[in-house]
Structure formats: C-alpha cells, structure tokens
Amino acid sequence: MFGASVLTGDAELRNAANLVLYDEATGSYWSQLLVAGICGPQSGERLAILPSSVTTWGEWRADPRPEPRNRTPTPKPQRPS
C-alpha cells in the first residue's frame, strides 16, 4: 500500500499529460496513468485503487446521509481536573 507523502512542485513531472509523482519515503516515481511505480525501489509495484466519487458541492450538501465518517475518531473533550 502506498502511504508515503508525495512531493509536489519541482518534483512533479508531466509526460504526455501523465502525472508522475516522487515518493520521498521510498525514492520511487509513481505514474498516475499506469497506477504503478515506474522507477526506483518500488518499480513495478501496483497501487490499490480505492472507491471514490465525483460530485459538486451542492450535491454533497443536499445528500441526506448523516455526518461524514472520519478515518480517526473525534477526540472527546477532557474535563478540567
């Protein structure tokens, strides 16, 4: 699983409209188009594609579902001692 931070700016490359990102944690380059490492120690490794959706702000706000789920629990307020 790809969980490292990705640099942007000077390390961002574009090749025929293909975004290539540099992963400083592994020293690898990742192709957006191929969904895989293309250079470095992770070369040939595939990324897992996670489910997602595209929506507008208005559609998202009108969605009747409850509050969005957070990946981490919201901390409970601490009572003063």
FENWODA-V288407 format. One record per residue. N is the residue number from 1. RES is the residue in three letters. PSI is psi in degrees with one decimal (none if undefined). Layout:
N_RES_PSI + N_RES_PSI
This chain:
1_MET_141.1 + 2_PHE_107.6 + 3_GLY_11.9 + 4_ALA_159.4 + 5_SER_152.7 + 6_VAL_132.5 + 7_LEU_151.3 + 8_THR_-176.0 + 9_GLY_-118.9 + 10_ASP_-29.1 + 11_ALA_-4.5 + 12_GLU_127.0 + 13_LEU_149.5 + 14_ARG_130.8 + 15_ASN_106.4 + 16_ALA_48.8 + 17_ALA_14.9 + 18_ASN_117.7 + 19_LEU_128.7 + 20_VAL_122.0 + 21_LEU_144.9 + 22_TYR_129.1 + 23_ASP_104.4 + 24_GLU_-22.4 + 25_ALA_-35.3 + 26_THR_-11.3 + 27_GLY_26.5 + 28_SER_156.8 + 29_TYR_137.8 + 30_TRP_131.7 + 31_SER_125.2 + 32_GLN_-41.5 + 33_LEU_-43.8 + 34_LEU_-14.9 + 35_VAL_45.2 + 36_ALA_159.9 + 37_GLY_135.7 + 38_ILE_-12.9 + 39_CYS_140.1 + 40_GLY_-172.2 + 41_PRO_-27.6 + 42_GLN_11.7 + 43_SER_128.9 + 44_GLY_-15.8 + 45_GLU_137.6 + 46_ARG_146.7 + 47_LEU_145.9 + 48_ALA_133.7 + 49_ILE_121.3 + 50_LEU_148.7 + 51_PRO_142.1 + 52_SER_172.6 + 53_SER_160.2 + 54_VAL_129.9 + 55_THR_170.6 + 56_THR_164.1 + 57_TRP_-42.1 + 58_GLY_-43.1 + 59_GLU_-40.4 + 60_TRP_-43.2 + 61_ARG_-31.1 + 62_ALA_-8.8 + 63_ASP_126.4 + 64_PRO_-2.6 + 65_ARG_157.4 + 66_PRO_-177.1 + 67_GLU_147.3 + 68_PRO_148.0 + 69_ARG_133.7 + 70_ASN_152.5 + 71_ARG_-28.8 + 72_THR_146.6 + 73_PRO_147.6 + 74_THR_129.2 + 75_PRO_141.8 + 76_LYS_141.8 + 77_PRO_141.4 + 78_GLN_136.1 + 79_ARG_140.1 + 80_PRO_143.3 + 81_SER_none
